C-alpha cells in the first residue's frame, strides 16, 4: 500500500529526566514522520530513549519541548483525562506481556476498549468478533487466556488493539515473550495487517525484527535517525 497522509509528525521533541541530581536527555531534539499505511520499526538498545519515544507516541507521556502531531491533532497541554481519551481512540497498543484479563474470554478481552468508548453491546460484539477473525482466532473467542498458547494470547492482544480501528498500532517488543517460531508467526501477521492498510509502529532492540518493517528508525542517546535500507 502507498503511504498516505502523515499520522505522526514529531519536530524537535525533547524529554529530560533528573536522575540522581543529573539531567538525562531521554529524547534530544527527536524529529520523525510516519505516514498512513506505513510499517515502521523503531530500533534501539536499552537506555537509548526508545521507551520514552514510545510513551510520547502513545500519549502515555508528553514532551518537555518540541511538537507532536498525531493524526492531525497537536498533543500539547492535555490533561491526563484528555490524553486517555486520545489514546483509546487513536492508538492500538500491543505489549510484550499481552496484558489480557485472565478471567475473561478472548472475545471479552477484545471488547474492553470498546466498552471504554461506550460502544453499545451489539456493535461491540460484532467488532470484537471481526477483529478476532482478522487474527485467525474466530474459533477461540470463548477461550480464556490460560486456555491459549502464548502466540494465541498475543493474537488476542492484537485483535484488541484493532477493535477500535485506531490510527496506529503501537507494538512494544511484541515477540519478546515468544519462542522464535511463534515470534515469526506474529511478525507475519503484522505484515498481513500492513498489507491490508494498517499503520504499524514496532518498537524493538532486535535488528533482525526491525528489518521486518518497511522502514527503520534508529534511536541512540535520545537522537533519532533513519536507517538506510
C-alpha positions as CSV (number, residue, x, y, z in Angstrom):
1,X,0.0,0.0,0.0
2,X,1.2,3.5,-0.8
3,X,1.8,5.6,2.3
4,X,-0.7,8.4,2.7
5,X,-1.0,11.5,4.9
6,X,1.3,11.9,8.0
7,X,-0.2,10.2,11.0
8,X,2.8,11.0,13.3
9,X,4.8,14.2,13.0
10,X,7.4,14.9,15.7
11,X,9.5,18.1,15.5
12,X,12.5,18.7,17.8
13,X,10.9,16.7,20.6
14,X,12.9,16.8,23.9
15,X,12.3,15.0,27.1
16,X,14.7,15.5,30.1
17,X,14.6,13.5,33.4
18,X,16.6,14.2,36.5
19,X,18.3,11.1,37.8
20,X,20.5,11.3,41.0
21,X,20.8,15.0,40.6
22,X,21.9,14.8,37.0
23,X,19.9,15.6,33.9
24,X,19.4,12.8,31.4
25,X,18.2,13.8,27.9
26,X,16.0,10.8,27.1
27,X,15.0,12.5,23.9
28,X,17.2,15.1,22.4
29,X,15.6,17.0,19.5
30,X,13.9,14.0,18.0
31,X,12.1,14.5,14.7
32,X,10.3,12.0,12.6
33,X,7.3,11.5,10.2
34,X,5.3,8.3,9.9
35,X,2.6,8.2,7.2
36,X,-0.7,6.4,7.0
37,X,-0.2,2.8,5.8
38,X,3.5,2.5,6.7
39,X,5.1,-0.3,8.8
40,X,7.9,1.4,10.7
41,X,10.3,-0.1,13.3
42,X,12.0,2.0,16.0
43,X,15.3,0.2,16.9
44,X,17.5,0.9,19.8
45,X,19.3,-0.7,22.7
46,X,18.2,-0.5,26.4
47,X,18.7,3.1,27.6
48,X,18.6,4.6,24.1
49,X,15.4,6.6,24.7
50,X,13.1,4.2,22.7
51,X,10.8,3.7,25.7
52,X,10.4,7.4,26.2
53,X,9.8,7.8,22.5
54,X,7.1,5.1,22.6
55,X,5.5,6.7,25.6
56,X,5.2,10.0,23.8
57,X,4.0,8.5,20.6
58,X,1.4,6.5,22.7
59,X,0.3,9.6,24.6
60,X,1.4,8.0,27.9
61,X,3.8,10.9,28.4
62,X,4.2,14.4,27.0
63,X,7.4,16.1,25.7
64,X,9.1,19.0,27.6
65,X,9.6,20.8,24.3
66,X,9.0,20.4,20.6
67,X,5.8,19.5,18.7
68,X,4.0,16.2,18.3
69,X,1.0,15.9,15.9
70,X,-1.0,12.7,16.0
71,X,-3.5,12.2,13.2
72,X,-3.8,15.9,12.7
73,X,-4.1,16.7,16.4
74,X,-1.4,18.6,18.3
75,X,-0.6,16.8,21.6
76,X,0.3,19.5,24.0
77,X,-1.0,20.8,27.3
78,X,-3.5,18.0,27.6
79,X,-4.9,16.7,30.9
80,X,-4.4,13.1,31.8
81,X,-8.1,12.5,31.1
82,X,-7.8,14.1,27.6
83,X,-4.7,12.0,26.9
84,X,-6.5,8.9,27.9
85,X,-9.3,9.7,25.5
86,X,-6.9,10.2,22.6
87,X,-5.0,7.0,23.5
88,X,-8.2,5.0,23.5
89,X,-9.4,6.4,20.2
90,X,-6.2,6.8,18.1
91,X,-3.8,4.1,19.4
92,X,-4.0,0.3,19.5
93,X,-1.3,-0.9,22.0
94,X,0.3,-4.4,21.7
95,X,2.6,-5.2,24.7
96,X,5.3,-7.8,25.2
97,X,3.3,-9.3,28.2
98,X,-0.1,-9.4,26.3
99,X,-1.9,-7.7,29.2
100,X,-5.0,-9.9,29.0
101,X,-7.5,-10.3,31.8
102,X,-7.3,-14.0,32.8
103,X,-10.9,-14.4,33.9
104,X,-12.4,-13.1,30.7
105,X,-12.8,-14.8,27.4
106,X,-10.8,-13.8,24.3
107,X,-13.9,-12.0,22.9
108,X,-14.5,-10.1,26.2
109,X,-10.8,-9.0,26.3
110,X,-11.1,-7.7,22.8
111,X,-14.3,-5.8,23.7
112,X,-12.7,-3.9,26.6
113,X,-11.5,-0.8,24.7
114,X,-14.9,-0.6,23.1
115,X,-16.6,-0.5,26.5
116,X,-14.4,2.5,27.4
117,X,-15.6,4.1,24.2
118,X,-19.3,3.4,25.2
119,X,-20.0,1.4,22.1
120,X,-23.3,-0.5,22.5
121,X,-23.3,-4.2,23.1
122,X,-24.4,-5.4,19.6
123,X,-21.8,-3.4,17.7
124,X,-19.2,-4.1,20.3
125,X,-19.6,-7.9,19.9
126,X,-19.6,-7.6,16.2
127,X,-16.4,-5.5,16.0
128,X,-14.6,-7.8,18.5
129,X,-15.6,-10.9,16.6
130,X,-14.4,-9.3,13.4
131,X,-11.1,-8.4,15.0
132,X,-10.6,-12.0,16.2
133,X,-11.3,-13.2,12.7
134,X,-8.7,-10.9,11.3
135,X,-6.0,-12.5,13.5
136,X,-7.2,-16.1,12.8
137,X,-8.8,-16.8,16.2
138,X,-12.5,-16.8,15.3
139,X,-12.8,-20.4,16.7
140,X,-11.1,-19.4,20.0
141,X,-13.4,-16.5,21.0
142,X,-14.8,-18.2,24.1
143,X,-11.4,-19.4,25.4
144,X,-9.7,-17.7,28.4
145,X,-6.1,-16.7,28.1
146,X,-5.0,-19.7,30.2
147,X,-6.5,-22.0,27.6
148,X,-4.5,-20.3,24.8
149,X,-0.8,-20.6,23.7
150,X,1.5,-17.6,24.0
151,X,1.1,-16.9,20.3
152,X,-2.6,-17.1,20.5
153,X,-2.7,-14.7,23.5
154,X,-0.6,-12.2,21.5
155,X,-3.1,-12.6,18.6
156,X,-5.9,-11.7,21.1
157,X,-4.0,-8.7,22.2
158,X,-3.5,-7.6,18.6
159,X,-7.3,-8.1,17.9
160,X,-8.0,-5.9,21.0
161,X,-5.7,-3.2,19.5
162,X,-7.5,-3.5,16.2
163,X,-11.0,-3.4,17.6
164,X,-11.2,0.4,17.9
165,X,-10.0,0.9,14.4
166,X,-7.0,3.1,15.6
167,X,-4.9,5.5,13.6
168,X,-1.8,3.4,14.5
169,X,-0.9,0.0,16.0
170,X,1.9,0.6,18.5
171,X,3.7,-2.7,19.3
172,X,6.3,-2.7,22.1
173,X,8.6,-5.8,21.7
174,X,5.6,-7.9,20.7
175,X,7.6,-11.1,20.2
176,X,9.7,-10.6,23.4
177,X,7.9,-13.4,25.3
178,X,7.5,-15.8,22.4
179,X,9.8,-18.5,21.0
180,X,11.4,-17.8,17.7
181,X,8.9,-19.7,15.5
182,X,5.9,-18.2,17.2
183,X,7.6,-14.8,17.0
184,X,7.9,-15.2,13.3
185,X,4.2,-16.0,13.0
186,X,3.3,-12.8,14.9
187,X,5.6,-10.8,12.6
188,X,4.0,-12.4,9.6
189,X,0.6,-11.3,11.0
190,X,1.9,-7.7,11.3
191,X,3.0,-7.8,7.6
192,X,-0.5,-9.1,6.7
193,X,-2.2,-6.2,8.6
194,X,0.2,-3.8,7.0
195,X,-0.7,-5.2,3.5
196,X,-4.4,-4.6,4.5
197,X,-3.7,-0.9,5.2
198,X,-2.9,-0.7,8.9
199,X,-0.3,1.7,10.1
200,X,2.2,-0.1,12.4
201,X,4.9,1.2,14.7
202,X,7.0,-1.6,16.1
203,X,9.5,-0.9,19.0
204,X,12.4,-3.3,19.3
205,X,16.0,-3.8,20.4
206,X,16.4,-6.6,17.8
207,X,18.0,-5.7,14.4
208,X,16.5,-8.8,12.7
209,X,13.0,-8.0,13.9
210,X,13.4,-4.3,12.9
211,X,14.3,-5.4,9.4
212,X,10.8,-6.9,9.0
213,X,9.4,-3.4,8.7
214,X,9.2,-1.3,5.6
215,X,11.2,1.5,7.2
216,X,13.7,1.5,10.2
217,X,14.2,4.4,12.5
218,X,17.2,4.2,14.9
219,X,17.4,5.8,18.3
220,X,20.6,6.2,20.3
221,X,21.3,8.6,23.2
222,X,17.9,10.2,22.6
223,X,18.7,11.1,19.0
224,X,16.7,9.7,16.1
225,X,17.9,8.8,12.6
226,X,16.6,7.0,9.6
227,X,18.3,3.7,8.7
228,X,19.0,3.3,5.0
229,X,17.6,0.1,3.6
